């Protein structure tokens, strides 16, 4: 089949779910594609929390890549079960007792998978040596009609088309856009407890194979179990944009983080302090940013970005990975299955569609973010779930 990328070399910068999905979709069309990933190898980093994939985006992209059946073998049944509590850890809504139905044709079914296994599925479907590990991007330089790509290890590579999928702090994005992100007002402290059944037994039991969403005093705390026996968590608090520079917290020291948590969450139950009872953990602060809802840039003929590089947003709607995978699907279709006369025309149509779609999702995410961290956030969240599930129980 003839397409715009025939006899072209494509470079994808970033080996997360979005970049790997795109690589699979392009490779299926016989396109010469390489993924450049800064990790030393497939198993270098501890991957983050669980991901829920959505029918119209993440799952659709996997299906188009021919990987849905493989996904079904590895997703975690019941990991989407949720318990909502107040600051005192009192369960106020819990769907753990509901029957688990694997309904992949239902648009409301959002199966969960750990990031590591999802990444493995996508990697193993690629041709050998598609991923060039230990390739930490340094800079781009125009060469002929494409780009020479330079990496921090001293290597370089040529590509006719470069696609940046290198995350929220993308180094590719500045070659397209100088639009700065906007601080959401919320900063997350993300962490992970290994061997949580032993190291945080009370919280591990409370999560019951799924998630806990605790809210109170305009703060949040989300816990998620992982298939490897770890418990991931992230706090959500209202902080100044320069808080990391002024807070004097040593995030490599759990006692320093615990001191902050005890002060910030002073009216919360001591149950949550179990997070700090082990040295088998880590903490990473992440201020939450988003891009303007009306952002745009001038389309280039040989460069584009997708995923968080294009439209970063807070995590309070579970859309980040899904938008990245939908971007991958729509970009692959624009480049290989549409009747555009040039790569630039295809990119322009794709970028316009992507930015319109993710503007709506960003707006919805910001509404959720504000609601969760509002004075009446807990009551509104409970009302939403109880209406959704036609549950008439009283809020206690």
Protein Blocks (a to p, Z undefined) as FASTA:
>chain_A
ZZfkgoiacddedjbfklmmmmmmmmmnopacddddfbfblklpacdddddddfklmmmm
mmmnopmmmmmmmmcghklpccdddfkopafbdcklpccdddfkbmkbccdddfklmmmm
mmmmpcehkbcghiacfbdcdehjbccdddfkopacddfbdcdfebjklcklmmmoccdc
ddehiacdddddehkllmmmmlmmmnnopacdddeehiacdddddfkopacddddddddf
klmmmnopafkbmklmmmmmmmmmmmpcfklmmmmmpfbbcddddddddddfkbccdddf
kbccehjllmgcdfklopmmmmmmmmmmmmmmmmmmcccfbfklmmmmmmmmmmmmmmmm
mmmmmmmmmmmmmmklmmmmmmmmmmmnopabdcZZ
